[in-house]
Amino acid sequence: MAKSDGDARHKASIDVAKRALSKALLRNPDVSAVGIAGSQNCEYIQVYVRRDSPDVRVLVPKQVDGYKVVVEVVGTIQASAASQ
């Protein structure tokens, strides 16, 4: 099924919102990553943090450009060794 122009505009819009939020938040060492999550009809911006604290919560807005922002605590992310 082909995507409509509205779908493409929505995708571009949430991508722009995510990039702007990433630029602001990834300077903080407690923020690990920022991504897009949810279903096509209900996408939101996901912020992954190392630890939850009032300081971190103050940095993360509830919404960006009309998109809900959800915080998920993931701890410290470490790369694993490649399997041999």
N, C-alpha and C positions, 0 to 999 in steps of 0.2 A: 504494500500500500504506500503510495507516494505521500510525502509530508507536505503540508500546506505552507504557504508563506507565513502564516501566523505561527506555526510550529517553529520555523526557522528564526523568526523574530524573537520568539520566547527563548529559544536556546541561546541566541546571541545576547539577549538581555540578562539572563541568569549568569552567563559566562562573564559578562562585563561586571556585574555585581560581585561575583566571586573573586575576580582578579583585584578589584578595588579593595575588598575586605582582606584578601591575602596580603596585599602590599602593606596595609596598615598593621595587621596582626602578626605576621611572621617575623617581625623585628623583636617580638617578645620571646624569650627562651622557653617559656611555658607552653607556647603554641607549637604543635608538631606539624600540622597540615591543615589545609582548608580545601574542601571538595564540594561536589554536588551530589546529593543523595535523593532518595524517594523514587516515586514512579513518574512516568511521563506526565500524568495529569496532576501530580502533586509534588513537584520538585522543591527542594529546600537546600540551603547552604549548611554544610556540616563543618564544624570547627573541632578539630581533634587537639586536646590539650594533655600535657604530661601530668598535671595535677589540678584539682579543682580548688579554687580559693576565691575569696571576695575580690582580690586584686584582679584575677583573671576574668571573673564574671563582669566586672565593671568595664573591661575592655571590649567585651563581645556584645554587640547590639542584639536586640530581639528580632529585628528585621533590617534588611538592606534592600532598598529599591522595591519594596513590597514583597520580598521573599523572606520567609521564616528562616531564622538562624538557630541551629541546634548545636549544643556543646556535648561532646562525648569525651570522657576521660579515658585515655589509652595508656597512660604511663609513658615510660621512656621507650622509644622505638629503636631497636638495634638491628642492623643487617645481620643475617645469618650467613654462615660459611656455605659456599656452594657445595652441593653434594658431589661426591666423587664416584 
